[in-house]
């Protein structure tokens, strides 16, 4: 029977911070700049934590860094612990009439290109009202935002689509139009829409985001994607190569359409829209800073464009 673990002290909190940084950065060396510690010091603190817990948390060797099964469980609990500590600090500050701490905002990539996205105005207004709050903006793939909200890794997010969890609330901000595009080197580029049938589109190599997400029209294609990218800009590069067709938001594509580098394909059939929303949980909304940030975002998107 393993001995029980003593109550957590400041020493263990410090060791867990090191452990968390090592995991999120993917290894000891990568965590050095974030922690401001040498590799040997990080290794020593990890060994101390493993000894303290009586568990082997990770594997280190030629194949690189990886978590053990126990390490994965401890990491998940560590994330919950620091989220709870951060929430406690924020609530205590608000009780003293202060608004301090960190507001973690998740966003999807390429938002700045959209003319109807006024996140910059919202951030400016929030900064004037809550100057002591540190804003941490994190670019997150759409398929990871829901979990980030539920786990408390972020307080709010600007994200597309509906959410499947009742705990997540949202407020619509603006609409994003999505079209199918080809590059100027692609055989479709010099053809009219009448010459491009759905059967031809179905047999054409296409590129998509490199995570699974249900998207309209993917069922049209007769084969799996031939290329993928984590970000929208990566998709744009693949389309510009002329080897693939793919879906892009018009806000990103329009400048390249104007340059005659890409063009829309069968916009009458292969297009759709998504609502971009501010998403948050009821738990996050209990914080005054989150309520104030929501108001700043909503107000910025209600004002007519200048």
Rosetta blueprint (number, residue, H / E / L):
1 X L
2 X L
3 X L
4 X L
5 X L
6 X L
7 X L
8 X L
9 X L
10 X H
11 X H
12 X H
13 X H
14 X H
15 X H
16 X H
17 X H
18 X H
19 X H
20 X H
21 X H
22 X H
23 X H
24 X H
25 X H
26 X L
27 X L
28 X H
29 X H
30 X H
31 X H
32 X H
33 X H
34 X H
35 X H
36 X L
37 X L
38 X L
39 X H
40 X H
41 X H
42 X H
43 X H
44 X H
45 X H
46 X H
47 X H
48 X H
49 X H
50 X H
51 X H
52 X H
53 X H
54 X L
55 X L
56 X L
57 X L
58 X E
59 X E
60 X L
61 X L
62 X L
63 X L
64 X L
65 X L
66 X E
67 X E
68 X L
69 X H
70 X H
71 X H
72 X H
73 X H
74 X H
75 X H
76 X H
77 X H
78 X H
79 X H
80 X H
81 X H
82 X H
83 X H
84 X H
85 X H
86 X H
87 X H
88 X H
89 X H
90 X H
91 X H
92 X H
93 X H
94 X H
95 X H
96 X L
97 X L
98 X L
99 X L
100 X L
101 X E
102 X E
103 X E
104 X E
105 X E
106 X E
107 X E
108 X L
109 X L
110 X L
111 X H
112 X H
113 X H
114 X L
115 X L
116 X L
117 X L
118 X L
119 X H
120 X H
121 X H
122 X H
123 X H
124 X H
125 X H
126 X H
127 X H
128 X H
129 X H
130 X L
131 X L
132 X L
133 X E
134 X E
135 X E
136 X E
137 X E
138 X E
139 X E
140 X L
141 X L
142 X H
143 X H
144 X H
145 X H
146 X H
147 X H
148 X H
149 X H
150 X H
151 X L
152 X L
153 X L
154 X L
155 X L
156 X E
157 X E
158 X E
159 X E
160 X E
161 X L
162 X L
163 X L
164 X L
165 X L
166 X L
167 X L
168 X E
169 X E
170 X E
171 X E
172 X E
173 X E
174 X E
175 X E
176 X E
177 X E
178 X E
179 X E
180 X E
181 X E
182 X E
183 X E
184 X L
185 X L
186 X L
187 X L
188 X L
189 X L
190 X L
191 X L
192 X L
193 X H
194 X H
195 X H
196 X L
197 X L
198 X H
199 X H
200 X H
201 X H
202 X H
203 X L
204 X L
205 X L
206 X E
207 X E
208 X E
209 X E
210 X L
211 X L
212 X L
213 X L
214 X L
215 X L
216 X L
217 X L
218 X H
219 X H
220 X H
221 X L
222 X L
223 X L
224 X L
225 X L
226 X L
227 X E
228 X E
229 X E
230 X L
231 X L
232 X H
233 X H
234 X H
235 X H
236 X H
237 X H
238 X H
239 X H
240 X H
241 X L
242 X L
243 X L
244 X L
245 X E
246 X E
247 X E
248 X E
249 X E
250 X H
251 X H
252 X H
253 X H
254 X H
255 X H
256 X H
257 X H
258 X H
259 X L
260 X L
261 X L
262 X E
263 X E
264 X E
265 X L
266 X L
267 X L
268 X L
269 X L
270 X L
271 X E
272 X E
273 X E
274 X E
275 X E
276 X E
277 X E
278 X E
279 X E
280 X E
281 X E
282 X H
283 X H
284 X H
285 X H
286 X L
287 X L
288 X H
289 X H
290 X H
291 X H
292 X H
293 X H
294 X H
295 X H
296 X H
297 X H
298 X H
299 X H
300 X H
301 X H
302 X H
303 X L
304 X L
305 X L
306 X L
